[in-house]
Amino acid sequence: MLKFLQAGSTFRSHAHKVVQTCRLMVGVHDYENYLAHMQAHHPEVPAKTRKEFYQYCLEARFPGAGKISKCPC
């Protein structure tokens, strides 16, 4: 395997951060980063499941998503 693609390499670390940044820019949150944050800063609080986390992010970005009580236009 090429040295710069090996796990733990600086290139791979930077590439991961670029991908994560791009995902955040378009509204796709990083579940693994959320889990690491919860473990480090809130170990007493149970973390959301992947599905719960996705629903939370969706609701935060688009309040009322999935709740059609009136015409959206």
N, CA and C atoms as an extended XYZ file, in Angstrom:
219
Properties=species:S:1:pos:R:3:atomname:S:1:resname:S:1:resid:I:1 pbc="F F F"
N         0.843       -1.177        0.000 N   MET     1
C         0.000        0.000        0.000 CA  MET     1
C         0.891        1.245        0.000 C   MET     1
N         0.434        2.275       -0.654 N   LEU     2
C         1.184        3.527       -0.694 CA  LEU     2
C         1.270        4.113        0.710 C   LEU     2
N         2.424        4.641        1.042 N   LYS     3
C         2.675        5.131        2.398 CA  LYS     3
C         1.705        6.242        2.802 C   LYS     3
N         1.361        7.152        1.881 N   PHE     4
C         0.500        8.276        2.246 CA  PHE     4
C        -0.957        7.861        2.447 C   PHE     4
N        -1.321        6.642        2.042 N   LEU     5
C        -2.693        6.161        2.238 CA  LEU     5
C        -2.849        5.287        3.478 C   LEU     5
N        -1.750        5.016        4.173 N   GLN     6
C        -1.812        4.165        5.359 CA  GLN     6
C        -2.575        4.858        6.482 C   GLN     6
N        -3.245        4.050        7.299 N   ALA     7
C        -3.985        4.590        8.444 CA  ALA     7
C        -3.032        5.390        9.332 C   ALA     7
N        -3.477        6.538        9.772 N   GLY     8
C        -2.671        7.386       10.636 CA  GLY     8
C        -1.767        8.361        9.915 C   GLY     8
N        -1.733        8.313        8.588 N   SER     9
C        -0.874        9.234        7.853 CA  SER     9
C        -1.480       10.640        7.878 C   SER     9
N        -0.634       11.626        7.735 N   THR    10
C        -1.083       13.016        7.731 CA  THR    10
C        -2.028       13.281        6.568 C   THR    10
N        -1.694       12.746        5.398 N   PHE    11
C        -2.548       12.939        4.223 CA  PHE    11
C        -3.947       12.390        4.477 C   PHE    11
N        -4.003       11.186        4.991 N   ARG    12
C        -5.304       10.550        5.246 CA  ARG    12
C        -6.097       11.332        6.290 C   ARG    12
N        -5.426       11.822        7.303 N   SER    13
C        -6.080       12.616        8.341 CA  SER    13
C        -6.665       13.901        7.751 C   SER    13
N        -5.892       14.579        6.919 N   HIS    14
C        -6.372       15.803        6.285 CA  HIS    14
C        -7.512       15.520        5.319 C   HIS    14
N        -7.409       14.422        4.589 N   ALA    15
C        -8.471       14.049        3.644 CA  ALA    15
C        -9.773       13.786        4.396 C   ALA    15
N        -9.684       13.121        5.533 N   HIS    16
C       -10.879       12.848        6.349 CA  HIS    16
C       -11.519       14.159        6.808 C   HIS    16
N       -10.694       15.114        7.223 N   LYS    17
C       -11.217       16.411        7.680 CA  LYS    17
C       -11.868       17.179        6.535 C   LYS    17
N       -11.304       17.092        5.341 N   VAL    18
C       -11.897       17.760        4.172 CA  VAL    18
C       -13.253       17.149        3.853 C   VAL    18
N       -13.335       15.838        3.871 N   VAL    19
C       -14.606       15.155        3.606 CA  VAL    19
C       -15.641       15.533        4.671 C   VAL    19
N       -15.224       15.537        5.924 N   GLN    20
C       -16.132       15.905        7.014 CA  GLN    20
C       -16.630       17.339        6.843 C   GLN    20
N       -15.752       18.252        6.486 N   THR    21
C       -16.131       19.647        6.265 CA  THR    21
C       -17.131       19.772        5.125 C   THR    21
N       -16.877       19.054        4.034 N   CYS    22
C       -17.807       19.093        2.892 CA  CYS    22
C       -19.178       18.571        3.286 C   CYS    22
N       -19.214       17.495        4.059 N   ARG    23
C       -20.497       16.954        4.509 CA  ARG    23
C       -21.243       17.956        5.373 C   ARG    23
N       -20.532       18.617        6.278 N   LEU    24
C       -21.181       19.613        7.140 CA  LEU    24
C       -21.698       20.798        6.334 C   LEU    24
N       -20.980       21.156        5.272 N   MET    25
C       -21.404       22.286        4.439 CA  MET    25
C       -22.732       22.019        3.743 C   MET    25
N       -22.988       20.751        3.424 N   VAL    26
C       -24.244       20.420        2.758 CA  VAL    26
C       -25.275       19.853        3.728 C   VAL    26
N       -24.957       19.869        5.013 N   GLY    27
C       -25.941       19.487        6.021 CA  GLY    27
C       -25.947       18.029        6.423 C   GLY    27
N       -24.907       17.278        6.099 N   VAL    28
C       -24.821       15.879        6.514 CA  VAL    28
C       -23.901       15.827        7.727 C   VAL    28
N       -24.463       15.579        8.885 N   HIS    29
C       -23.672       15.575       10.111 CA  HIS    29
C       -22.944       14.246       10.284 C   HIS    29
N       -21.888       14.261       11.055 N   ASP    30
C       -21.009       13.117       11.236 CA  ASP    30
C       -21.381       12.380       12.521 C   ASP    30
N       -22.000       11.216       12.380 N   TYR    31
C       -22.458       10.438       13.534 CA  TYR    31
C       -21.275        9.983       14.395 C   TYR    31
N       -20.184        9.554       13.769 N   GLU    32
C       -19.029        9.084       14.525 CA  GLU    32
C       -18.424       10.213       15.359 C   GLU    32
N       -18.378       11.427       14.812 N   ASN    33
C       -17.880       12.579       15.549 CA  ASN    33
C       -18.804       12.886       16.731 C   ASN    33
N       -20.108       12.765       16.509 N   TYR    34
C       -21.098       12.961       17.571 CA  TYR    34
C       -20.866       11.954       18.704 C   TYR    34
N       -20.647       10.674       18.345 N   LEU    35
C       -20.410        9.657       19.370 CA  LEU    35
C       -19.150        9.960       20.174 C   LEU    35
N       -18.083       10.370       19.490 N   ALA    36
C       -16.834       10.709       20.179 CA  ALA    36
C       -17.048       11.896       21.122 C   ALA    36
N       -17.797       12.890       20.677 N   HIS    37
C       -18.092       14.060       21.510 CA  HIS    37
C       -18.899       13.650       22.744 C   HIS    37
N       -19.922       12.836       22.531 N   MET    38
C       -20.766       12.408       23.652 CA  MET    38
C       -19.947       11.620       24.677 C   MET    38
N       -19.080       10.738       24.206 N   GLN    39
C       -18.255        9.940       25.109 CA  GLN    39
C       -17.282       10.819       25.895 C   GLN    39
N       -16.699       11.810       25.229 N   ALA    40
C       -15.696       12.670       25.868 CA  ALA    40
C       -16.310       13.702       26.812 C   ALA    40
N       -17.453       14.272       26.435 N   HIS    41
C       -18.001       15.395       27.190 CA  HIS    41
C       -19.274       15.089       27.969 C   HIS    41
N       -19.989       14.067       27.609 N   HIS    42
C       -21.263       13.740       28.267 CA  HIS    42
C       -21.403       12.225       28.459 C   HIS    42
N       -20.456       11.583       29.137 N   PRO    43
C       -20.499       10.117       29.246 CA  PRO    43
C       -21.715        9.591       30.004 C   PRO    43
N       -22.331       10.424       30.825 N   GLU    44
C       -23.485        9.983       31.606 CA  GLU    44
C       -24.783        9.999       30.803 C   GLU    44
N       -24.778       10.653       29.648 N   VAL    45
C       -25.973       10.762       28.813 CA  VAL    45
C       -25.903        9.700       27.705 C   VAL    45
N       -26.940        8.875       27.579 N   PRO    46
C       -26.904        7.882       26.494 CA  PRO    46
C       -26.975        8.574       25.121 C   PRO    46
N       -26.138        8.129       24.212 N   ALA    47
C       -26.099        8.717       22.868 CA  ALA    47
C       -27.303        8.249       22.060 C   ALA    47
N       -27.707        9.094       21.126 N   LYS    48
C       -28.802        8.749       20.224 CA  LYS    48
C       -28.356        7.632       19.279 C   LYS    48
N       -29.317        6.859       18.807 N   THR    49
C       -29.006        5.877       17.776 CA  THR    49
C       -28.742        6.641       16.482 C   THR    49
N       -28.201        5.951       15.482 N   ARG    50
C       -27.936        6.604       14.195 CA  ARG    50
C       -29.232        7.186       13.619 C   ARG    50
N       -30.332        6.440       13.733 N   LYS    51
C       -31.615        6.906       13.209 CA  LYS    51
C       -32.119        8.129       13.978 C   LYS    51
N       -32.024        8.092       15.305 N   GLU    52
C       -32.438        9.237       16.131 CA  GLU    52
C       -31.581       10.459       15.817 C   GLU    52
N       -30.279       10.259       15.642 N   PHE    53
C       -29.365       11.350       15.327 CA  PHE    53
C       -29.724       11.975       13.981 C   PHE    53
N       -30.002       11.127       12.998 N   TYR    54
C       -30.382       11.624       11.673 CA  TYR    54
C       -31.671       12.436       11.759 C   TYR    54
N       -32.660       11.927       12.492 N   GLN    55
C       -33.932       12.643       12.642 CA  GLN    55
C       -33.716       13.986       13.342 C   GLN    55
N       -32.866       13.997       14.368 N   TYR    56
C       -32.551       15.228       15.095 CA  TYR    56
C       -31.925       16.262       14.159 C   TYR    56
N       -30.961       15.830       13.348 N   CYS    57
C       -30.289       16.743       12.404 CA  CYS    57
C       -31.259       17.242       11.342 C   CYS    57
N       -32.118       16.355       10.871 N   LEU    58
C       -33.106       16.732        9.865 CA  LEU    58
C       -34.063       17.784       10.423 C   LEU    58
N       -34.525       17.577       11.643 N   GLU    59
C       -35.443       18.520       12.278 CA  GLU    59
C       -34.738       19.856       12.555 C   GLU    59
N       -33.466       19.803       12.925 N   ALA    60
C       -32.719       21.035       13.192 CA  ALA    60
C       -32.525       21.847       11.912 C   ALA    60
N       -32.311       21.154       10.810 N   ARG    61
C       -32.083       21.856        9.541 CA  ARG    61
C       -33.390       22.293        8.889 C   ARG    61
N       -34.397       21.450        8.950 N   PHE    62
C       -35.695       21.732        8.327 CA  PHE    62
C       -36.801       21.587        9.369 C   PHE    62
N       -37.014       22.587       10.198 N   PRO    63
C       -38.052       22.486       11.233 CA  PRO    63
C       -39.409       22.127       10.618 C   PRO    63
N       -40.054       21.145       11.202 N   GLY    64
C       -41.348       20.731       10.727 CA  GLY    64
C       -41.288       19.727        9.583 C   GLY    64
N       -40.084       19.246        9.259 N   ALA    65
C       -39.965       18.271        8.157 CA  ALA    65
C       -40.752       17.014        8.496 C   ALA    65
N       -41.501       16.550        7.556 N   GLY    66
C       -42.296       15.342        7.766 CA  GLY    66
C       -43.646       15.600        8.410 C   GLY    66
N       -43.887       16.821        8.830 N   LYS    67
C       -45.164       17.175        9.442 CA  LYS    67
C       -45.920       18.075        8.482 C   LYS    67
N       -46.779       17.499        7.714 N   ILE    68
C       -47.528       18.278        6.738 CA  ILE    68
C       -48.898       18.610        7.334 C   ILE    68
N       -48.976       19.788        7.931 N   SER    69
C       -50.245       20.209        8.516 CA  SER    69
C       -50.907       21.298        7.659 C   SER    69
N       -50.109       21.864        6.773 N   LYS    70
C       -50.647       22.868        5.855 CA  LYS    70
C       -49.834       22.827        4.564 C   LYS    70
N       -50.312       23.483        3.576 N   CYS    71
C       -49.627       23.512        2.288 CA  CYS    71
C       -48.256       24.170        2.439 C   CYS    71
N       -47.181       23.518        1.980 N   PRO    72
C       -45.840       24.079        2.135 CA  PRO    72
C       -45.553       25.272        1.212 C   PRO    72
N       -46.452       25.569        0.291 N   CYS    73
C       -46.180       26.673       -0.624 CA  CYS    73
C       -46.840       27.887       -0.177 C   CYS    73
